[in-house]
Amino acid sequence: MCEIMEKINEETRLRINQLNAILIKSKRYDDLERTTYDTDYQEQLLIELVPEKA
C-alpha cells in the first residue's frame, strides 16, 4: 500500500512540475501564482494542459 501511495504522489508531483513548466514557458505567471493557492484552478489547468498517462 505504501508503495502505491508513493507512486501516486510521485506521478502527481511530476504532473504539477509539468504544469509549472508549461505556465513558465508561456509566461503565464499570474496563472502560476494562482495555482499555488487555488487547488481547483490548479486541477482545471492540469486537466487542460497536462493529460494523464493512460
mmCIF entry with sequence, helices, sheets and N, C-alpha, C, O atoms, coordinates in Angstrom:
data_MODEL
# 
_entry.id   MODEL 
# 
_entity.id                         1 
_entity.type                       polymer 
_entity.pdbx_number_of_molecules   1 
# 
_entity_poly.entity_id                      1 
_entity_poly.type                           'polypeptide(L)' 
_entity_poly.nstd_linkage                   no 
_entity_poly.nstd_monomer                   no 
_entity_poly.pdbx_seq_one_letter_code       MCEIMEKINEETRLRINQLNAILIKSKRYDDLERTTYDTDYQEQLLIELVPEKA 
_entity_poly.pdbx_seq_one_letter_code_can   MCEIMEKINEETRLRINQLNAILIKSKRYDDLERTTYDTDYQEQLLIELVPEKA 
_entity_poly.pdbx_strand_id                 A 
# 
loop_
_entity_poly_seq.entity_id 
_entity_poly_seq.num 
_entity_poly_seq.mon_id 
_entity_poly_seq.hetero 
1 1  MET n 
1 2  CYS n 
1 3  GLU n 
1 4  ILE n 
1 5  MET n 
1 6  GLU n 
1 7  LYS n 
1 8  ILE n 
1 9  ASN n 
1 10 GLU n 
1 11 GLU n 
1 12 THR n 
1 13 ARG n 
1 14 LEU n 
1 15 ARG n 
1 16 ILE n 
1 17 ASN n 
1 18 GLN n 
1 19 LEU n 
1 20 ASN n 
1 21 ALA n 
1 22 ILE n 
1 23 LEU n 
1 24 ILE n 
1 25 LYS n 
1 26 SER n 
1 27 LYS n 
1 28 ARG n 
1 29 TYR n 
1 30 ASP n 
1 31 ASP n 
1 32 LEU n 
1 33 GLU n 
1 34 ARG n 
1 35 THR n 
1 36 THR n 
1 37 TYR n 
1 38 ASP n 
1 39 THR n 
1 40 ASP n 
1 41 TYR n 
1 42 GLN n 
1 43 GLU n 
1 44 GLN n 
1 45 LEU n 
1 46 LEU n 
1 47 ILE n 
1 48 GLU n 
1 49 LEU n 
1 50 VAL n 
1 51 PRO n 
1 52 GLU n 
1 53 LYS n 
1 54 ALA n 
# 
_struct_asym.id          A 
_struct_asym.entity_id   1 
# 
loop_
_struct_conf.conf_type_id 
_struct_conf.id 
_struct_conf.pdbx_PDB_helix_id 
_struct_conf.beg_label_comp_id 
_struct_conf.beg_label_asym_id 
_struct_conf.beg_label_seq_id 
_struct_conf.pdbx_beg_PDB_ins_code 
_struct_conf.end_label_comp_id 
_struct_conf.end_label_asym_id 
_struct_conf.end_label_seq_id 
_struct_conf.pdbx_end_PDB_ins_code 
_struct_conf.beg_auth_comp_id 
_struct_conf.beg_auth_asym_id 
_struct_conf.beg_auth_seq_id 
_struct_conf.end_auth_comp_id 
_struct_conf.end_auth_asym_id 
_struct_conf.end_auth_seq_id 
_struct_conf.pdbx_PDB_helix_class 
_struct_conf.details 
_struct_conf.pdbx_PDB_helix_length 
HELX_P HELX_P1 AA1 CYS A 2  ? LYS A 25 ? CYS A 2  LYS A 25 1 ? 24 
HELX_P HELX_P2 AA2 TYR A 29 ? THR A 35 ? TYR A 29 THR A 35 1 ? 7  
HELX_P HELX_P3 AA3 THR A 39 ? LEU A 49 ? THR A 39 LEU A 49 1 ? 11 
# 
_struct_conf_type.id          HELX_P 
_struct_conf_type.criteria    ? 
_struct_conf_type.reference   ? 
# 
loop_
_atom_site.group_PDB 
_atom_site.id 
_atom_site.type_symbol 
_atom_site.label_atom_id 
_atom_site.label_alt_id 
_atom_site.label_comp_id 
_atom_site.label_asym_id 
_atom_site.label_entity_id 
_atom_site.label_seq_id 
_atom_site.pdbx_PDB_ins_code 
_atom_site.Cartn_x 
_atom_site.Cartn_y 
_atom_site.Cartn_z 
_atom_site.occupancy 
_atom_site.B_iso_or_equiv 
_atom_site.pdbx_formal_charge 
_atom_site.auth_seq_id 
_atom_site.auth_comp_id 
_atom_site.auth_asym_id 
_atom_site.auth_atom_id 
_atom_site.pdbx_PDB_model_num 
ATOM 1   N N  . MET A 1 1  ? 0.826  -1.199 0.000   1.00 0.00 ? 1  MET A N  1 
ATOM 2   C CA . MET A 1 1  ? 0.000  0.000  0.000   1.00 0.00 ? 1  MET A CA 1 
ATOM 3   C C  . MET A 1 1  ? 0.869  1.262  0.000   1.00 0.00 ? 1  MET A C  1 
ATOM 4   O O  . MET A 1 1  ? 0.580  2.216  -0.721  1.00 0.00 ? 1  MET A O  1 
ATOM 5   N N  . CYS A 1 2  ? 1.914  1.262  0.796   1.00 0.00 ? 2  CYS A N  1 
ATOM 6   C CA . CYS A 1 2  ? 2.796  2.420  0.881   1.00 0.00 ? 2  CYS A CA 1 
ATOM 7   C C  . CYS A 1 2  ? 3.469  2.701  -0.464  1.00 0.00 ? 2  CYS A C  1 
ATOM 8   O O  . CYS A 1 2  ? 3.627  3.857  -0.855  1.00 0.00 ? 2  CYS A O  1 
ATOM 9   N N  . GLU A 1 3  ? 3.861  1.646  -1.161  1.00 0.00 ? 3  GLU A N  1 
ATOM 10  C CA . GLU A 1 3  ? 4.485  1.820  -2.480  1.00 0.00 ? 3  GLU A CA 1 
ATOM 11  C C  . GLU A 1 3  ? 3.511  2.437  -3.465  1.00 0.00 ? 3  GLU A C  1 
ATOM 12  O O  . GLU A 1 3  ? 3.899  3.271  -4.283  1.00 0.00 ? 3  GLU A O  1 
ATOM 13  N N  . ILE A 1 4  ? 2.264  2.040  -3.395  1.00 0.00 ? 4  ILE A N  1 
ATOM 14  C CA . ILE A 1 4  ? 1.236  2.593  -4.287  1.00 0.00 ? 4  ILE A CA 1 
ATOM 15  C C  . ILE A 1 4  ? 1.064  4.088  -4.024  1.00 0.00 ? 4  ILE A C  1 
ATOM 16  O O  . ILE A 1 4  ? 0.996  4.883  -4.961  1.00 0.00 ? 4  ILE A O  1 
ATOM 17  N N  . MET A 1 5  ? 0.994  4.467  -2.750  1.00 0.00 ? 5  MET A N  1 
ATOM 18  C CA . MET A 1 5  ? 0.835  5.876  -2.408  1.00 0.00 ? 5  MET A CA 1 
ATOM 19  C C  . MET A 1 5  ? 2.056  6.688  -2.854  1.00 0.00 ? 5  MET A C  1 
ATOM 20  O O  . MET A 1 5  ? 1.912  7.815  -3.326  1.00 0.00 ? 5  MET A O  1 
ATOM 21  N N  . GLU A 1 6  ? 3.247  6.124  -2.705  1.00 0.00 ? 6  GLU A N  1 
ATOM 22  C CA . GLU A 1 6  ? 4.453  6.816  -3.147  1.00 0.00 ? 6  GLU A CA 1 
ATOM 23  C C  . GLU A 1 6  ? 4.431  7.025  -4.654  1.00 0.00 ? 6  GLU A C  1 
ATOM 24  O O  . GLU A 1 6  ? 4.835  8.082  -5.138  1.00 0.00 ? 6  GLU A O  1 
ATOM 25  N N  . LYS A 1 7  ? 3.959  6.021  -5.405  1.00 0.00 ? 7  LYS A N  1 
ATOM 26  C CA . LYS A 1 7  ? 3.886  6.127  -6.862  1.00 0.00 ? 7  LYS A CA 1 
ATOM 27  C C  . LYS A 1 7  ? 2.883  7.207  -7.258  1.00 0.00 ? 7  LYS A C  1 
ATOM 28  O O  . LYS A 1 7  ? 3.148  8.006  -8.156  1.00 0.00 ? 7  LYS A O  1 
ATOM 29  N N  . ILE A 1 8  ? 1.741  7.230  -6.592  1.00 0.00 ? 8  ILE A N  1 
ATOM 30  C CA . ILE A 1 8  ? 0.724  8.241  -6.876  1.00 0.00 ? 8  ILE A CA 1 
ATOM 31  C C  . ILE A 1 8  ? 1.275  9.635  -6.565  1.00 0.00 ? 8  ILE A C  1 
ATOM 32  O O  . ILE A 1 8  ? 1.105  10.565 -7.353  1.00 0.00 ? 8  ILE A O  1 
ATOM 33  N N  . ASN A 1 9  ? 1.928  9.770  -5.424  1.00 0.00 ? 9  ASN A N  1 
ATOM 34  C CA . ASN A 1 9  ? 2.497  11.068 -5.055  1.00 0.00 ? 9  ASN A CA 1 
ATOM 35  C C  . ASN A 1 9  ? 3.543  11.509 -6.067  1.00 0.00 ? 9  ASN A C  1 
ATOM 36  O O  . ASN A 1 9  ? 3.582  12.681 -6.442  1.00 0.00 ? 9  ASN A O  1 
ATOM 37  N N  . GLU A 1 10 ? 4.384  10.598 -6.509  1.00 0.00 ? 10 GLU A N  1 
ATOM 38  C CA . GLU A 1 10 ? 5.420  10.925 -7.491  1.00 0.00 ? 10 GLU A CA 1 
ATOM 39  C C  . GLU A 1 10 ? 4.784  11.352 -8.822  1.00 0.00 ? 10 GLU A C  1 
ATOM 40  O O  . GLU A 1 10 ? 5.224  12.326 -9.434  1.00 0.00 ? 10 GLU A O  1 
ATOM 41  N N  . GLU A 1 11 ? 3.763  10.635 -9.264  1.00 0.00 ? 11 GLU A N  1 
ATOM 42  C CA . GLU A 1 11 ? 3.080  10.981 -10.517 1.00 0.00 ? 11 GLU A CA 1 
ATOM 43  C C  . GLU A 1 11 ? 2.425  12.357 -10.414 1.00 0.00 ? 11 GLU A C  1 
ATOM 44  O O  . GLU A 1 11 ? 2.492  13.152 -11.352 1.00 0.00 ? 11 GLU A O  1 
ATOM 45  N N  . THR A 1 12 ? 1.796  12.633 -9.283  1.00 0.00 ? 12 THR A N  1 
ATOM 46  C CA . THR A 1 12 ? 1.159  13.928 -9.071  1.00 0.00 ? 12 THR A CA 1 
ATOM 47  C C  . THR A 1 12 ? 2.192  15.035 -9.073  1.00 0.00 ? 12 THR A C  1 
ATOM 48  O O  . THR A 1 12 ? 1.984  16.078 -9.694  1.00 0.00 ? 12 THR A O  1 
ATOM 49  N N  . ARG A 1 13 ? 3.300  14.822 -8.389  1.00 0.00 ? 13 ARG A N  1 
ATOM 50  C CA . ARG A 1 13 ? 4.374  15.809 -8.340  1.00 0.00 ? 13 ARG A CA 1 
ATOM 51  C C  . ARG A 1 13 ? 4.921  16.079 -9.739  1.00 0.00 ? 13 ARG A C  1 
ATOM 52  O O  . ARG A 1 13 ? 5.184  17.229 -10.090 1.00 0.00 ? 13 ARG A O  1 
ATOM 53  N N  . LEU A 1 14 ? 5.093  15.034 -10.535 1.00 0.00 ? 14 LEU A N  1 
ATOM 54  C CA . LEU A 1 14 ? 5.591  15.199 -11.899 1.00 0.00 ? 14 LEU A CA 1 
ATOM 55  C C  . LEU A 1 14 ? 4.616  15.992 -12.758 1.00 0.00 ? 14 LEU A C  1 
ATOM 56  O O  . LEU A 1 14 ? 5.031  16.846 -13.542 1.00 0.00 ? 14 LEU A O  1 
ATOM 57  N N  . ARG A 1 15 ? 3.325  15.714 -12.616 1.00 0.00 ? 15 ARG A N  1 
ATOM 58  C CA . ARG A 1 15 ? 2.316  16.448 -13.386 1.00 0.00 ? 15 ARG A CA 1 
ATOM 59  C C  . ARG A 1 15 ? 2.290  17.925 -13.000 1.00 0.00 ? 15 ARG A C  1 
ATOM 60  O O  . ARG A 1 15 ? 2.179  18.791 -13.867 1.00 0.00 ? 15 ARG A O  1 
ATOM 61  N N  . ILE A 1 16 ? 2.393  18.212 -11.717 1.00 0.00 ? 16 ILE A N  1 
ATOM 62  C CA . ILE A 1 16 ? 2.401  19.601 -11.264 1.00 0.00 ? 16 ILE A CA 1 
ATOM 63  C C  . ILE A 1 16 ? 3.652  20.312 -11.777 1.00 0.00 ? 16 ILE A C  1 
ATOM 64  O O  . ILE A 1 16 ? 3.582  21.469 -12.189 1.00 0.00 ? 16 ILE A O  1 
ATOM 65  N N  . ASN A 1 17 ? 4.785  19.631 -11.753 1.00 0.00 ? 17 ASN A N  1 
ATOM 66  C CA . ASN A 1 17 ? 6.007  20.219 -12.295 1.00 0.00 ? 17 ASN A CA 1 
ATOM 67  C C  . ASN A 1 17 ? 5.870  20.483 -13.789 1.00 0.00 ? 17 ASN A C  1 
ATOM 68  O O  . ASN A 1 17 ? 6.341  21.507 -14.285 1.00 0.00 ? 17 ASN A O  1 
ATOM 69  N N  . GLN A 1 18 ? 5.229  19.567 -14.506 1.00 0.00 ? 18 GLN A N  1 
ATOM 70  C CA . GLN A 1 18 ? 4.997  19.781 -15.943 1.00 0.00 ? 18 GLN A CA 1 
ATOM 71  C C  . GLN A 1 18 ? 4.104  20.998 -16.153 1.00 0.00 ? 18 GLN A C  1 
ATOM 72  O O  . GLN A 1 18 ? 4.365  21.819 -17.032 1.00 0.00 ? 18 GLN A O  1 
ATOM 73  N N  . LEU A 1 19 ? 3.062  21.113 -15.354 1.00 0.00 ? 19 LEU A N  1 
ATOM 74  C CA . LEU A 1 19 ? 2.166  22.266 -15.450 1.00 0.00 ? 19 LEU A CA 1 
ATOM 75  C C  . LEU A 1 19 ? 2.937  23.562 -15.185 1.00 0.00 ? 19 LEU A C  1 
ATOM 76  O O  . LEU A 1 19 ? 2.803  24.535 -15.927 1.00 0.00 ? 19 LEU A O  1 
ATOM 77  N N  . ASN A 1 20 ? 3.734  23.565 -14.135 1.00 0.00 ? 20 ASN A N  1 
ATOM 78  C CA . ASN A 1 20 ? 4.520  24.763 -13.814 1.00 0.00 ? 20 ASN A CA 1 
ATOM 79  C C  . ASN A 1 20 ? 5.446  25.140 -14.964 1.00 0.00 ? 20 ASN A C  1 
ATOM 80  O O  . ASN A 1 20 ? 5.570  26.318 -15.302 1.00 0.00 ? 20 ASN A O  1 
ATOM 81  N N  . ALA A 1 21 ? 6.093  24.155 -15.562 1.00 0.00 ? 21 ALA A N  1 
ATOM 82  C CA . ALA A 1 21 ? 6.995  24.418 -16.691 1.00 0.00 ? 21 ALA A CA 1 
ATOM 83  C C  . ALA A 1 21 ? 6.236  25.008 -17.872 1.00 0.00 ? 21 ALA A C  1 
ATOM 84  O O  . ALA A 1 21 ? 6.715  25.941 -18.517 1.00 0.00 ? 21 ALA A O  1 
ATOM 85  N N  . ILE A 1 22 ? 5.068  24.476 -18.155 1.00 0.00 ? 22 ILE A N  1 
ATOM 86  C CA . ILE A 1 22 ? 4.241  24.990 -19.254 1.00 0.00 ? 22 ILE A CA 1 
ATOM 87  C C  . ILE A 1 22 ? 3.853  26.438 -18.990 1.00 0.00 ? 22 ILE A C  1 
ATOM 88  O O  . ILE A 1 22 ? 3.944  27.285 -19.879 1.00 0.00 ? 22 ILE A O  1 
ATOM 89  N N  . LEU A 1 23 ? 3.419  26.716 -17.764 1.00 0.00 ? 23 LEU A N  1 
ATOM 90  C CA . LEU A 1 23 ? 2.997  28.078 -17.428 1.00 0.00 ? 23 LEU A CA 1 
ATOM 91  C C  . LEU A 1 23 ? 4.165  29.060 -17.495 1.00 0.00 ? 23 LEU A C  1 
ATOM 92  O O  . LEU A 1 23 ? 4.003  30.187 -17.963 1.00 0.00 ? 23 LEU A O  1 
ATOM 93  N N  . ILE A 1 24 ? 5.336  28.637 -17.031 1.00 0.00 ? 24 ILE A N  1 
ATOM 94  C CA . ILE A 1 24 ? 6.515  29.500 -17.098 1.00 0.00 ? 24 ILE A CA 1 
ATOM 95  C C  . ILE A 1 24 ? 6.911  29.747 -18.548 1.00 0.00 ? 24 ILE A C  1 
ATOM 96  O O  . ILE A 1 24 ? 7.165  30.884 -18.946 1.00 0.00 ? 24 ILE A O  1 
ATOM 97  N N  . LYS A 1 25 ? 6.962  28.681 -19.332 1.00 0.00 ? 25 LYS A N  1 
ATOM 98  C CA . LYS A 1 25 ? 7.355  28.821 -20.742 1.00 0.00 ? 25 LYS A CA 1 
ATOM 99  C C  . LYS A 1 25 ? 6.389  29.739 -21.493 1.00 0.00 ? 25 LYS A C  1 
ATOM 100 O O  . LYS A 1 25 ? 6.789  30.486 -22.386 1.00 0.00 ? 25 LYS A O  1 
ATOM 101 N N  . SER A 1 26 ? 5.120  29.671 -21.116 1.00 0.00 ? 26 SER A N  1 
ATOM 102 C CA . SER A 1 26 ? 4.097  30.504 -21.757 1.00 0.00 ? 26 SER A CA 1 
ATOM 103 C C  . SER A 1 26 ? 3.989  31.888 -21.121 1.00 0.00 ? 26 SER A C  1 
ATOM 104 O O  . SER A 1 26 ? 3.163  32.707 -21.525 1.00 0.00 ? 26 SER A O  1 
ATOM 105 N N  . LYS A 1 27 ? 4.830  32.133 -20.126 1.00 0.00 ? 27 LYS A N  1 
ATOM 106 C CA . LYS A 1 27 ? 4.834  33.397 -19.390 1.00 0.00 ? 27 LYS A CA 1 
ATOM 107 C C  . LYS A 1 27 ? 3.478  33.705 -18.762 1.00 0.00 ? 27 LYS A C  1 
ATOM 108 O O  . LYS A 1 27 ? 3.045  34.856 -18.711 1.00 0.00 ? 27 LYS A O  1 
ATOM 109 N N  . ARG A 1 28 ? 2.825  32.659 -18.289 1.00 0.00 ? 28 ARG A N  1 
ATOM 110 C CA . ARG A 1 28 ? 1.530  32.797 -17.618 1.00 0.00 ? 28 ARG A CA 1 
ATOM 111 C C  . ARG A 1 28 ? 1.764  32.859 -16.106 1.00 0.00 ? 28 ARG A C  1 
ATOM 112 O O  . ARG A 1 28 ? 1.304  31.999 -15.355 1.00 0.00 ? 28 ARG A O  1 
ATOM 113 N N  . TYR A 1 29 ? 2.475  33.878 -15.686 1.00 0.00 ? 29 TYR A N  1 
ATOM 114 C CA . TYR A 1 29 ? 2.906  33.995 -14.304 1.00 0.00 ? 29 TYR A CA 1 
ATOM 115 C C  . TYR A 1 29 ? 1.739  34.183 -13.334 1.00 0.00 ? 29 TYR A C  1 
ATOM 116 O O  . TYR A 1 29 ? 1.782  33.683 -12.210 1.00 0.00 ? 29 TYR A O  1 
ATOM 117 N N  . ASP A 1 30 ? 0.707  34.893 -13.755 1.00 0.00 ? 30 ASP A N  1 
ATOM 118 C CA . ASP A 1 30 ? -0.461 35.064 -12.894 1.00 0.00 ? 30 ASP A CA 1 
ATOM 119 C C  . ASP A 1 30 ? -1.145 33.721 -12.653 1.00 0.00 ? 30 ASP A C  1 
ATOM 120 O O  . ASP A 1 30 ? -1.578 33.428 -11.538 1.00 0.00 ? 30 ASP A O  1 
ATOM 121 N N  . ASP A 1 31 ? -1.240 32.904 -13.710 1.00 0.00 ? 31 ASP A N  1 
ATOM 122 C CA . ASP A 1 31 ? -1.822 31.575 -13.547 1.00 0.00 ? 31 ASP A CA 1 
ATOM 123 C C  . ASP A 1 31 ? -0.955 30.702 -12.639 1.00 0.00 ? 31 ASP A C  1 
ATOM 124 O O  . ASP A 1 31 ? -1.473 29.955 -11.810 1.00 0.00 ? 31 ASP A O  1 
ATOM 125 N N  . LEU A 1 32 ? 0.359  30.801 -12.799 1.00 0.00 ? 32 LEU A N  1 
ATOM 126 C CA . LEU A 1 32 ? 1.277  30.043 -11.957 1.00 0.00 ? 32 LEU A CA 1 
ATOM 127 C C  . LEU A 1 32 ? 1.090  30.429 -10.496 1.00 0.00 ? 32 LEU A C  1 
ATOM 128 O O  . LEU A 1 32 ? 1.011  29.563 -9.625  1.00 0.00 ? 32 LEU A O  1 
ATOM 129 N N  . GLU A 1 33 ? 1.021  31.718 -10.233 1.00 0.00 ? 33 GLU A N  1 
ATOM 130 C CA . GLU A 1 33 ? 0.806  32.175 -8.859  1.00 0.00 ? 33 GLU A CA 1 
ATOM 131 C C  . GLU A 1 33 ? -0.526 31.670 -8.317  1.00 0.00 ? 33 GLU A C  1 
ATOM 132 O O  . GLU A 1 33 ? -0.597 31.206 -7.179  1.00 0.00 ? 33 GLU A O  1 
ATOM 133 N N  . ARG A 1 34 ? -1.564 31.756 -9.113  1.00 0.00 ? 34 ARG A N  1 
ATOM 134 C CA . ARG A 1 34 ? -2.898 31.343 -8.660  1.00 0.00 ? 34 ARG A CA 1 
ATOM 135 C C  . ARG A 1 34 ? -2.949 29.856 -8.319  1.00 0.00 ? 34 ARG A C  1 
ATOM 136 O O  . ARG A 1 34 ? -3.653 29.455 -7.392  1.00 0.00 ? 34 ARG A O  1 
ATOM 137 N N  . THR A 1 35 ? -2.204 29.035 -9.065  1.00 0.00 ? 35 THR A N  1 
ATOM 138 C CA . THR A 1 35 ? -2.228 27.597 -8.782  1.00 0.00 ? 35 THR A CA 1 
ATOM 139 C C  . THR A 1 35 ? -1.617 27.257 -7.427  1.00 0.00 ? 35 THR A C  1 
ATOM 140 O O  . THR A 1 35 ? -1.821 26.157 -6.914  1.00 0.00 ? 35 THR A O  1 
ATOM 141 N N  . THR A 1 36 ? -0.871 28.193 -6.845  1.00 0.00 ? 36 THR A N  1 
ATOM 142 C CA . THR A 1 36 ? -0.271 27.923 -5.538  1.00 0.00 ? 36 THR A CA 1 
ATOM 143 C C  . THR A 1 36 ? -1.271 28.010 -4.396  1.00 0.00 ? 36 THR A C  1 
ATOM 144 O O  . THR A 1 36 ? -1.027 27.471 -3.316  1.00 0.00 ? 36 THR A O  1 
ATOM 145 N N  . TYR A 1 37 ? -2.390 28.680 -4.619  1.00 0.00 ? 37 TYR A N  1 
ATOM 146 C CA . TYR A 1 37 ? -3.391 28.798 -3.549  1.00 0.00 ? 37 TYR A CA 1 
ATOM 147 C C  . TYR A 1 37 ? -4.790 28.362 -3.960  1.00 0.00 ? 37 TYR A C  1 
ATOM 148 O O  . TYR A 1 37 ? -5.655 28.208 -3.097  1.00 0.00 ? 37 TYR A O  1 
ATOM 149 N N  . ASP A 1 38 ? -5.036 28.161 -5.231  1.00 0.00 ? 38 ASP A N  1 
ATOM 150 C CA . ASP A 1 38 ? -6.360 27.766 -5.718  1.00 0.00 ? 38 ASP A CA 1 
ATOM 151 C C  . ASP A 1 38 ? -6.256 26.369 -6.319  1.00 0.00 ? 38 ASP A C  1 
ATOM 152 O O  . ASP A 1 38 ? -5.959 26.211 -7.503  1.00 0.00 ? 38 ASP A O  1 
ATOM 153 N N  . THR A 1 39 ? -6.504 25.358 -5.491  1.00 0.00 ? 39 THR A N  1 
ATOM 154 C CA . THR A 1 39 ? -6.323 23.976 -5.954  1.00 0.00 ? 39 THR A CA 1 
ATOM 155 C C  . THR A 1 39 ? -7.337 23.581 -7.024  1.00 0.00 ? 39 THR A C  1 
ATOM 156 O O  . THR A 1 39 ? -7.040 22.738 -7.870  1.00 0.00 ? 39 THR A O  1 
ATOM 157 N N  . ASP A 1 40 ? -8.515 24.170 -6.999  1.00 0.00 ? 40 ASP A N  1 
ATOM 158 C CA . ASP A 1 40 ? -9.494 23.885 -8.053  1.00 0.00 ? 40 ASP A CA 1 
ATOM 159 C C  . ASP A 1 40 ? -8.979 24.382 -9.404  1.00 0.00 ? 40 ASP A C  1 
ATOM 160 O O  . ASP A 1 40 ? -9.111 23.698 -10.419 1.00 0.00 ? 40 ASP A O  1 
ATOM 161 N N  . TYR A 1 41 ? -8.402 25.558 -9.403  1.00 0.00 ? 41 TYR A N  1 
ATOM 162 C CA . TYR A 1 41 ? -7.841 26.120 -10.631 1.00 0.00 ? 41 TYR A CA 1 
ATOM 163 C C  . TYR A 1 41 ? -6.647 25.296 -11.098 1.00 0.00 ? 41 TYR A C  1 
ATOM 164 O O  . TYR A 1 41 ? -6.479 25.054 -12.293 1.00 0.00 ? 41 TYR A O  1 
ATOM 165 N N  . GLN A 1 42 ? -5.822 24.869 -10.149 1.00 0.00 ? 42 GLN A N  1 
ATOM 166 C CA . GLN A 1 42 ? -4.684 24.016 -10.490 1.00 0.00 ? 42 GLN A CA 1 
ATOM 167 C C  . GLN A 1 42 ? -5.176 22.731 -11.173 1.00 0.00 ? 42 GLN A C  1 
ATOM 168 O O  . GLN A 1 42 ? -4.622 22.319 -12.192 1.00 0.00 ? 42 GLN A O  1 
ATOM 169 N N  . GLU A 1 43 ? -6.196 22.110 -10.621 1.00 0.00 ? 43 GLU A N  1 
ATOM 170 C CA . GLU A 1 43 ? -6.734 20.879 -11.209 1.00 0.00 ? 43 GLU A CA 1 
ATOM 171 C C  . GLU A 1 43 ? -7.306 21.144 -12.596 1.00 0.00 ? 43 GLU A C  1 
ATOM 172 O O  . GLU A 1 43 ? -7.133 20.330 -13.503 1.00 0.00 ? 43 GLU A O  1 
ATOM 173 N N  . GLN A 1 44 ? -7.984 22.273 -12.768 1.00 0.00 ? 44 GLN A N  1 
ATOM 174 C CA . GLN A 1 44 ? -8.526 22.644 -14.078 1.00 0.00 ? 44 GLN A CA 1 
ATOM 175 C C  . GLN A 1 44 ? -7.410 22.753 -15.110 1.00 0.00 ? 44 GLN A C  1 
ATOM 176 O O  . GLN A 1 44 ? -7.532 22.233 -16.219 1.00 0.00 ? 44 GLN A O  1 
ATOM 177 N N  . LEU A 1 45 ? -6.328 23.424 -14.747 1.00 0.00 ? 45 LEU A N  1 
ATOM 178 C CA . LEU A 1 45 ? -5.218 23.580 -15.678 1.00 0.00 ? 45 LEU A CA 1 
ATOM 179 C C  . LEU A 1 45 ? -4.507 22.249 -15.927 1.00 0.00 ? 45 LEU A C  1 
ATOM 180 O O  . LEU A 1 45 ? -4.053 21.990 -17.042 1.00 0.00 ? 45 LEU A O  1 
ATOM 181 N N  . LEU A 1 46 ? -4.410 21.415 -14.914 1.00 0.00 ? 46 LEU A N  1 
ATOM 182 C CA . LEU A 1 46 ? -3.817 20.092 -15.108 1.00 0.00 ? 46 LEU A CA 1 
ATOM 183 C C  . LEU A 1 46 ? -4.614 19.302 -16.139 1.00 0.00 ? 46 LEU A C  1 
ATOM 184 O O  . LEU A 1 46 ? -4.032 18.655 -17.009 1.00 0.00 ? 46 LEU A O  1 
ATOM 185 N N  . ILE A 1 47 ? -5.919 19.348 -16.050 1.00 0.00 ? 47 ILE A N  1 
ATOM 186 C CA . ILE A 1 47 ? -6.779 18.629 -16.997 1.00 0.00 ? 47 ILE A CA 1 
ATOM 187 C C  . ILE A 1 47 ? -6.592 19.182 -18.402 1.00 0.00 ? 47 ILE A C  1 
ATOM 188 O O  . ILE A 1 47 ? -6.499 18.424 -19.367 1.00 0.00 ? 47 ILE A O  1 
ATOM 189 N N  . GLU A 1 48 ? -6.536 20.516 -18.516 1.00 0.00 ? 48 GLU A N  1 
ATOM 190 C CA . GLU A 1 48 ? -6.410 21.156 -19.820 1.00 0.00 ? 48 GLU A CA 1 
ATOM 191 C C  . GLU A 1 48 ? -5.031 20.995 -20.454 1.00 0.00 ? 48 GLU A C  1 
ATOM 192 O O  . GLU A 1 48 ? -4.918 20.781 -21.661 1.00 0.00 ? 48 GLU A O  1 
ATOM 193 N N  . LEU A 1 49 ? -3.988 21.098 -19.639 1.00 0.00 ? 49 LEU A N  1 
ATOM 194 C CA . LEU A 1 49 ? -2.643 21.227 -20.205 1.00 0.00 ? 49 LEU A CA 1 
ATOM 195 C C  . LEU A 1 49 ? -1.740 20.017 -20.019 1.00 0.00 ? 49 LEU A C  1 
ATOM 196 O O  . LEU A 1 49 ? -0.774 19.853 -20.763 1.00 0.00 ? 49 LEU A O  1 
ATOM 197 N N  . VAL A 1 50 ? -2.034 19.170 -19.045 1.00 0.00 ? 50 VAL A N  1 
ATOM 198 C CA . VAL A 1 50 ? -1.161 18.028 -18.745 1.00 0.00 ? 50 VAL A CA 1 
ATOM 199 C C  . VAL A 1 50 ? -2.005 16.749 -18.690 1.00 0.00 ? 50 VAL A C  1 
ATOM 200 O O  . VAL A 1 50 ? -2.485 16.362 -17.624 1.00 0.00 ? 50 VAL A O  1 
ATOM 201 N N  . PRO A 1 51 ? -2.181 16.107 -19.827 1.00 0.00 ? 51 PRO A N  1 
ATOM 202 C CA . PRO A 1 51 ? -3.015 14.902 -19.840 1.00 0.00 ? 51 PRO A CA 1 
ATOM 203 C C  . PRO A 1 51 ? -2.404 13.803 -18.973 1.00 0.00 ? 51 PRO A C  1 
ATOM 204 O O  . PRO A 1 51 ? -1.183 13.661 -18.900 1.00 0.00 ? 51 PRO A O  1 
ATOM 205 N N  . GLU A 1 52 ? -3.259 13.039 -18.327 1.00 0.00 ? 52 GLU A N  1 
ATOM 206 C CA . GLU A 1 52 ? -2.802 11.903 -17.520 1.00 0.00 ? 52 GLU A CA 1 
ATOM 207 C C  . GLU A 1 52 ? -2.367 10.783 -18.448 1.00 0.00 ? 52 GLU A C  1 
ATOM 208 O O  . GLU A 1 52 ? -2.895 10.625 -19.549 1.00 0.00 ? 52 GLU A O  1 
ATOM 209 N N  . LYS A 1 53 ? -1.406 10.019 -17.989 1.00 0.00 ? 53 LYS A N  1 
ATOM 210 C CA . LYS A 1 53 ? -0.985 8.856  -18.760 1.00 0.00 ? 53 LYS A CA 1 
ATOM 211 C C  . LYS A 1 53 ? -2.047 7.788  -18.670 1.00 0.00 ? 53 LYS A C  1 
ATOM 212 O O  . LYS A 1 53 ? -2.626 7.563  -17.607 1.00 0.00 ? 53 LYS A O  1 
ATOM 213 N N  . ALA A 1 54 ? -2.301 7.135  -19.774 1.00 0.00 ? 54 ALA A N  1 
ATOM 214 C CA . ALA A 1 54 ? -3.344 6.102  -19.811 1.00 0.00 ? 54 ALA A CA 1 
ATOM 215 C C  . ALA A 1 54 ? -2.846 4.804  -19.226 1.00 0.00 ? 54 ALA A C  1 
ATOM 216 O O  . ALA A 1 54 ? -3.590 3.824  -19.176 1.00 0.00 ? 54 ALA A O  1 
# 
